[in-house]
Amino acid sequence: MENLIRFKQSDLSKITSFRNGEVKFGEKMLIVPKDEDVFEFLKRTDAKYVILGIPEDVGVRANLGRPGADSAWESSLQSIANIQHNKFCKGNQIIILGRVDVSQEMTEAENLDQNNPEDRKQLFKIVENIDKEVSHIVYKIVKAGKIPIIIGGGHNNAYGSIKGTALGLGKAVNAVNFDAHSDFRILEGRHSGNGFSYAYDEGFLKNYFVFGLHESYTSKNVLDLIKGINERVKYNTYDEIKIRQEKTFQLEMKNALDHIKTDAYGIEIDLDAVPNIASSAMTLSGFSVEELRQFTYYFAKHKNAAYLHICEGAPVLGEEKNQHLIGKLIGYLVTDFLKGNSSI
C-alpha cells in the first residue's frame, strides 16, 4: 500500500486527551506496527473495523463546488480519539489505518481554475488517479476480511469505495446514499457528482438507492436516466417525506433496505444533506442530525453492510470557533455504525 500514510502511535497520543478515571478510544484503538505488513496485520487482527481518511477536495473542485472537504479527516480523528471507551461502544474494535496520500494530487490541483474547460479536464484526470489509490486500499481492507470506515474528501470517493469493496468481495455491490443529490450524473469525466454512475456503468455497482433527493436540485436528465433503469436504481425525495408527508421516514428506510440487502452494500453519507453543516453544497433544509444517526444505525444493523463512507463535510467553511463540530458529528456517526453493526 505505497499510497498510504500510516497512522502512528505517537499521532494517536497527540490527539487523545488523557484524564484520570476515564478511558478514551485513543487509548484502545489499534495501529499497524511500523515494521509489519499492513495486509498481513489486518488479516490476523481481531478488530473488525478499519478507519481510512481521504483528505482531498479535488473531486469537489472538478464538480465546480467549493473546496474544503479535505479538512474533515483531522477534525474527525480528534473527536473519535476522545470518545469514551465503555460498555456501549469499545475502541478496541477499530484499527486506525491512516490516510490516502493525496498530497501530489492536491498540489497539482491547487492552481487549476475549475471554470476553465481545459483546467477542468485536468481535474478530471487527477480524480481518476485518486480513484485508483482509494479503490486499491479499500480492496486490501475488504480482502483482509475487515469493514472500512472511510472519512473525508468529496463524494467522488464513493466510486473508489464501491470498486474497492466489489473487487475485495469478487462481485458487484449495492449502495444506499443519504444525499440531497443523486451523484448519478453524466459520464463527462470524474468528479464528485458522478461517482455512482461511473461505478454502475463499469459493473461495480448493482442496486442503488438514493435516500432523500431534493426535488428542486435534481435535473430532468438524471430523473429520466433513473426512470430507464428503475429496477436497479431507486430513490425517494426529501420533499415527499418531510414537506408533503406522503411517505414516512421509517417505512422509507425499510423500502431502501429491501432494495439493497440481498447483497453486500455500502452506506454512503453526504453531510450536505443536513442543514447548516459546512460543506460544498451547504443547505438550510434537510433531514436532522438525529434522523441521519438513526439512518446510519439502521443500515449498519444488517449482516450485508460492507462499508461506511462519510464525505463532503468541510470544517474550514464553517464558523471559526465551531470547526470541531463536524468532526464531532462524524464521531457520532462512526459510533452509531459500530453499535448497529457489532450487535449482529
Backbone torsions as a table, in degrees:
resi	resn	phi	psi	omega
1	MET	NA	69.8	-173.5
2	GLU	-68.8	-18.3	-179.6
3	ASN	-99.2	23.0	179.5
4	LEU	-112.2	129.8	171.3
5	ILE	-98.8	106.4	-174.9
6	ARG	-68.0	144.5	174.4
7	PHE	-80.9	137.7	-177.0
8	LYS	-108.0	159.6	178.1
9	GLN	-59.2	-37.2	178.9
10	SER	-65.9	-33.7	176.4
11	ASP	-62.7	-42.4	-177.9
12	LEU	-67.3	-41.1	179.9
13	SER	-62.7	-36.4	-178.2
14	LYS	-65.4	-31.6	-174.2
15	ILE	-100.9	-2.2	179.8
16	THR	-95.9	126.5	177.5
17	SER	-91.5	104.1	-176.9
18	PHE	-80.7	134.1	177.8
19	ARG	-135.9	141.8	175.7
20	ASN	-62.2	136.5	177.7
21	GLY	82.2	3.5	179.1
22	GLU	-128.0	150.7	173.4
23	VAL	-125.0	121.0	-177.4
24	LYS	-99.5	160.1	174.4
25	PHE	-53.2	-38.3	-177.9
26	GLY	-61.4	-19.3	177.8
27	GLU	-89.8	-11.7	-174.2
28	LYS	-119.1	-24.9	-178.5
29	MET	-64.2	151.7	-176.1
30	LEU	-96.8	149.8	175.6
31	ILE	-123.1	143.4	175.3
32	VAL	-71.7	119.5	179.2
33	PRO	-56.3	143.2	-171.6
34	LYS	-63.4	-24.9	-177.6
35	ASP	-96.3	8.5	-178.2
36	GLU	-109.7	149.5	174.0
37	ASP	-70.3	130.9	-175.2
38	VAL	-59.2	-50.8	-175.7
39	PHE	-61.5	-43.6	180.0
40	GLU	-65.7	-38.9	178.4
41	PHE	-64.3	-44.8	-179.8
42	LEU	-61.3	-41.1	-177.7
43	LYS	-63.3	-37.6	-173.0
44	ARG	-96.1	-4.6	-177.8
45	THR	-90.7	139.8	-177.9
46	ASP	-72.1	-28.5	-178.9
47	ALA	-54.7	136.9	-169.3
48	LYS	-94.2	-23.5	-169.9
49	TYR	-116.7	140.6	-177.5
50	VAL	-124.9	119.4	179.4
51	ILE	-91.2	128.2	-179.7
52	LEU	-128.9	132.2	178.6
53	GLY	-103.7	148.2	176.1
54	ILE	-132.0	86.6	-175.2
55	PRO	-83.2	74.2	-179.5
56	GLU	-139.4	159.8	172.4
57	ASP	-138.7	21.9	-178.8
58	VAL	-65.0	-40.8	-180.0
59	GLY	-63.4	-34.6	177.2
60	VAL	-67.5	-44.7	178.2
61	ARG	-61.3	-42.6	180.0
62	ALA	-63.6	-21.1	178.1
63	ASN	-97.3	15.2	177.3
64	LEU	65.5	28.1	-179.7
65	GLY	-99.8	178.1	179.4
66	ARG	-83.5	128.5	178.7
67	PRO	-68.9	164.3	178.7
68	GLY	139.0	-12.8	-177.3
69	ALA	-68.2	-12.8	177.8
70	ASP	-70.0	-15.1	-172.9
71	SER	-87.2	-7.2	-174.7
72	ALA	-72.8	-29.6	-173.7
73	TRP	-61.1	-53.9	-177.0
74	GLU	-65.5	-38.5	178.4
75	SER	-62.1	-40.8	-179.9
76	SER	-66.4	-44.3	-178.6
77	LEU	-57.5	-45.0	-179.7
78	GLN	-57.9	-43.9	-178.9
79	SER	-70.1	-44.8	-178.4
80	ILE	-62.6	-40.6	-178.7
81	ALA	-62.6	-24.2	-175.2
82	ASN	-106.9	13.8	170.4
83	ILE	-72.2	144.5	-178.8
84	GLN	-73.9	129.6	173.6
85	HIS	-84.7	111.3	-176.4
86	ASN	-151.2	-167.6	-175.5
87	LYS	-66.5	-20.5	-177.5
88	PHE	-81.1	-33.2	-178.2
89	CYS	-160.3	134.5	-172.0
90	LYS	-117.5	132.7	-178.4
91	GLY	-69.6	-22.5	-178.0
92	ASN	-76.3	4.0	171.5
93	GLN	-80.4	-10.8	-167.5
94	ILE	-113.7	138.2	166.5
95	ILE	-109.8	123.4	171.9
96	ILE	-88.4	108.0	-176.2
97	LEU	-77.3	-46.6	-176.8
98	GLY	138.6	-154.6	-177.1
99	ARG	-127.7	150.6	174.4
100	VAL	-66.2	133.8	179.6
101	ASP	-80.2	98.0	-179.7
102	VAL	-112.2	19.3	-175.7
103	SER	-61.3	-41.4	-179.8
104	GLN	-65.6	-43.4	-179.8
105	GLU	-64.3	-39.3	178.8
106	MET	-66.2	-37.8	177.7
107	THR	-66.4	-43.3	179.6
108	GLU	-62.1	-34.6	-175.8
109	ALA	-83.0	-17.8	-168.9
110	GLU	-54.9	-42.3	-174.8
111	ASN	-103.9	12.5	177.6
112	LEU	-87.7	140.3	-179.9
113	ASP	-95.9	111.5	-176.3
114	GLN	-63.5	-18.9	179.4
115	ASN	-88.5	-5.4	174.9
116	ASN	-92.1	121.2	-174.8
117	PRO	-54.6	-40.2	-179.6
118	GLU	-70.5	-40.4	177.1
119	ASP	-64.3	-37.3	-179.5
120	ARG	-64.8	-37.0	176.1
121	LYS	-61.7	-36.3	176.8
122	GLN	-66.0	-39.1	176.9
123	LEU	-62.0	-40.1	176.8
124	PHE	-56.7	-44.3	-178.2
125	LYS	-66.5	-37.4	178.4
126	ILE	-65.3	-40.2	177.2
127	VAL	-61.7	-38.5	177.4
128	GLU	-59.3	-39.5	177.6
129	ASN	-64.6	-41.2	177.3
130	ILE	-63.6	-40.5	176.8
131	ASP	-52.4	-46.7	-177.3
132	LYS	-62.5	-42.8	-178.5
133	GLU	-67.4	-45.1	-179.2
134	VAL	-64.5	-48.6	-176.7
135	SER	-63.1	-36.0	179.6
136	HIS	-65.6	-45.1	-178.3
137	ILE	-69.9	-42.1	177.6
138	VAL	-62.3	-41.2	176.4
139	TYR	-54.9	-46.4	-178.8
140	LYS	-64.1	-40.6	179.1
141	ILE	-62.0	-48.3	-177.9
142	VAL	-68.4	-40.0	178.5
143	LYS	-61.0	-30.4	178.3
144	ALA	-79.3	-0.2	177.0
145	GLY	87.9	16.8	-178.0
146	LYS	-106.0	167.7	177.7
147	ILE	-109.3	116.3	-179.9
148	PRO	-74.3	140.2	167.4
149	ILE	-117.3	108.7	-168.6
150	ILE	-107.2	126.0	-172.0
151	ILE	-127.9	135.9	168.7
152	GLY	96.3	162.0	-179.9
153	GLY	86.8	-177.4	179.9
154	GLY	-85.3	173.9	-178.7
155	HIS	-76.0	-2.4	170.1
156	ASN	-56.8	-27.2	-177.0
157	ASN	-75.7	-2.1	169.5
158	ALA	-60.6	-37.3	-179.3
159	TYR	-59.7	-52.2	-179.3
160	GLY	-64.8	-35.3	178.2
161	SER	-65.4	-44.6	179.5
162	ILE	-67.7	-48.8	-177.9
163	LYS	-62.8	-46.2	-179.7
164	GLY	-61.1	-41.4	179.1
165	THR	-67.3	-43.2	179.0
166	ALA	-61.7	-43.5	179.0
167	LEU	-66.9	-38.7	179.7
168	GLY	-65.4	-34.1	-179.8
169	LEU	-92.8	-13.0	179.4
170	GLY	77.2	22.0	178.6
171	LYS	-161.9	160.5	177.7
172	ALA	-63.3	150.3	-179.4
173	VAL	-120.3	168.4	177.1
174	ASN	-104.5	171.3	178.4
175	ALA	-153.3	145.8	169.3
176	VAL	-118.9	134.2	-172.2
177	ASN	-124.2	111.5	175.2
178	PHE	-82.6	102.0	-166.8
179	ASP	-160.2	147.8	173.9
180	ALA	-78.0	-15.9	-176.6
181	HIS	-127.9	157.1	-177.2
182	SER	-79.7	-27.5	-171.5
183	ASP	50.1	37.8	-179.5
184	PHE	-122.9	39.7	-174.8
185	ARG	-82.4	178.0	-173.2
186	ILE	-60.4	155.8	-177.9
187	LEU	-85.0	71.4	-174.5
188	GLU	-97.9	0.9	-169.0
189	GLY	126.5	144.4	-168.4
190	ARG	-71.9	130.8	174.8
191	HIS	-157.7	-174.5	-173.8
192	SER	-74.6	-6.3	-178.5
193	GLY	-100.0	3.9	-177.8
194	ASN	-143.2	26.1	178.8
195	GLY	-60.9	-38.8	-177.0
196	PHE	-77.3	-37.7	179.5
197	SER	-67.2	-36.5	175.8
198	TYR	-68.0	-43.0	179.5
199	ALA	-63.7	-37.3	177.9
200	TYR	-67.8	-46.8	-177.9
201	ASP	-61.9	-34.2	-177.3
202	GLU	-91.1	3.1	172.7
203	GLY	85.6	11.2	178.4
204	PHE	-89.4	-26.2	-179.9
205	LEU	-107.3	125.3	-178.9
206	LYS	-96.9	-79.6	178.0
207	ASN	-101.2	141.2	-175.0
208	TYR	-138.4	134.6	176.3
209	PHE	-128.2	124.2	176.0
210	VAL	-97.9	121.4	-174.2
211	PHE	-105.3	111.7	173.2
212	GLY	91.4	34.5	175.9
213	LEU	-53.5	141.3	172.3
214	HIS	-90.6	118.0	-171.9
215	GLU	-59.9	-36.1	-176.3
216	SER	-77.4	-8.6	-177.2
217	TYR	-124.5	28.2	175.7
218	THR	-124.2	123.0	-172.8
219	SER	-73.6	155.3	175.5
220	LYS	-59.2	-37.3	-179.8
221	ASN	-58.7	-45.5	180.0
222	VAL	-66.7	-43.6	-179.8
223	LEU	-62.1	-39.8	177.6
224	ASP	-66.3	-40.2	179.3
225	LEU	-61.9	-47.0	-179.7
226	ILE	-65.0	-37.6	179.8
227	LYS	-58.5	-33.9	-179.1
228	GLY	-76.3	-14.3	-179.1
229	ILE	-131.2	36.3	-169.7
230	ASN	-73.1	-1.2	171.3
231	GLU	-75.5	-28.3	-176.0
232	ARG	-110.1	-28.2	-179.3
233	VAL	-118.8	115.7	-178.0
234	LYS	-125.6	165.0	179.2
235	TYR	-156.5	162.0	162.2
236	ASN	-126.3	173.7	-179.7
237	THR	-121.1	150.4	175.3
238	TYR	-59.2	-39.2	-175.4
239	ASP	-63.5	-41.4	-178.1
240	GLU	-74.6	-23.3	179.3
241	ILE	-86.1	-49.7	-169.8
242	LYS	-102.9	-28.1	-177.2
243	ILE	-93.8	-57.4	-179.6
244	ARG	-85.4	-16.0	179.2
245	GLN	53.9	41.1	176.8
246	GLU	-82.1	-21.5	-179.8
247	LYS	-133.2	160.9	179.1
248	THR	-108.4	149.9	-178.8
249	PHE	-59.0	-46.8	-176.7
250	GLN	-64.5	-46.1	-179.3
251	LEU	-66.8	-35.9	179.1
252	GLU	-68.1	-33.2	174.2
253	MET	-63.6	-41.3	178.0
254	LYS	-62.6	-43.7	179.4
255	ASN	-62.2	-40.6	178.5
256	ALA	-65.7	-43.4	179.2
257	LEU	-62.5	-40.6	178.7
258	ASP	-59.2	-32.2	-178.1
259	HIS	-75.3	-26.6	-172.7
260	ILE	-116.4	-13.3	-167.2
261	LYS	-74.8	-8.8	-177.2
262	THR	-71.8	-18.8	178.3
263	ASP	-135.8	171.8	174.2
264	ALA	-55.2	140.0	-178.9
265	TYR	-140.8	152.7	175.1
266	GLY	-98.1	147.5	174.7
267	ILE	-106.0	114.7	-177.3
268	GLU	-106.5	126.2	-179.7
269	ILE	-121.5	114.7	174.5
270	ASP	-102.7	114.7	-173.9
271	LEU	-68.5	-9.4	177.6
272	ASP	-76.2	-0.6	176.5
273	ALA	-85.2	-7.9	-177.8
274	VAL	-107.3	131.9	-177.3
275	PRO	-59.1	140.3	171.5
276	ASN	65.7	17.7	172.3
277	ILE	-91.8	122.1	-178.0
278	ALA	-60.6	121.9	-177.7
279	SER	-160.4	175.2	-179.8
280	SER	-61.3	-41.4	-178.1
281	ALA	-118.3	60.0	-175.6
282	MET	-59.4	142.7	-177.5
283	THR	-125.9	157.9	173.2
284	LEU	-103.8	-10.2	-177.3
285	SER	-128.8	126.8	-179.3
286	GLY	173.8	-178.9	177.9
287	PHE	-64.0	155.4	-179.2
288	SER	-80.6	165.8	174.7
289	VAL	-59.6	-40.3	180.0
290	GLU	-63.0	-40.6	178.2
291	GLU	-66.5	-39.4	176.4
292	LEU	-61.8	-41.9	179.5
293	ARG	-66.0	-40.1	176.1
294	GLN	-60.9	-42.9	179.5
295	PHE	-59.5	-48.4	-178.0
296	THR	-61.5	-46.5	179.5
297	TYR	-63.0	-44.6	-177.1
298	TYR	-59.5	-48.2	-176.9
299	PHE	-77.7	-21.2	176.6
300	ALA	-71.9	-23.1	-171.6
301	LYS	-72.0	-13.5	-176.3
302	HIS	-89.5	144.1	-177.5
303	LYS	-62.9	-19.3	-179.0
304	ASN	-91.7	2.8	175.2
305	ALA	-65.5	118.5	-170.1
306	ALA	-107.7	-24.5	175.6
307	TYR	-163.0	162.8	171.7
308	LEU	-123.1	130.7	178.2
309	HIS	-127.1	118.3	179.8
310	ILE	-114.0	121.8	-172.2
311	CYS	-140.1	173.6	171.7
312	GLU	75.7	-7.4	173.8
313	GLY	-64.9	137.8	-176.3
314	ALA	-136.6	80.8	-177.8
315	PRO	-52.2	-34.3	-177.1
316	VAL	-68.1	-14.1	177.9
317	LEU	-91.8	-3.0	-178.1
318	GLY	-95.4	-172.0	177.8
319	GLU	-64.5	136.4	-174.6
320	GLU	-58.4	-39.1	-176.4
321	LYS	-77.1	-14.6	-174.7
322	ASN	-121.9	25.8	-177.3
323	GLN	-67.5	-16.6	178.8
324	HIS	-74.7	-15.4	-171.8
325	LEU	-68.5	-33.4	177.8
326	ILE	-66.1	-40.5	175.7
327	GLY	-61.9	-38.2	178.9
328	LYS	-66.8	-40.3	176.5
329	LEU	-61.2	-44.8	179.0
330	ILE	-62.3	-37.6	175.4
331	GLY	-59.4	-43.7	175.9
332	TYR	-59.2	-45.7	-177.7
333	LEU	-63.9	-39.1	178.1
334	VAL	-62.2	-45.9	-179.6
335	THR	-70.1	-33.3	174.6
336	ASP	-61.6	-41.1	177.8
337	PHE	-64.7	-46.0	-179.8
338	LEU	-61.4	-44.3	-179.1
339	LYS	-63.4	-40.4	178.5
340	GLY	-70.0	-47.0	-172.2
341	ASN	-76.9	-36.1	-177.5
342	SER	-75.6	-10.1	178.5
343	SER	-86.8	-3.1	-177.6
344	ILE	-68.9	NA	NA
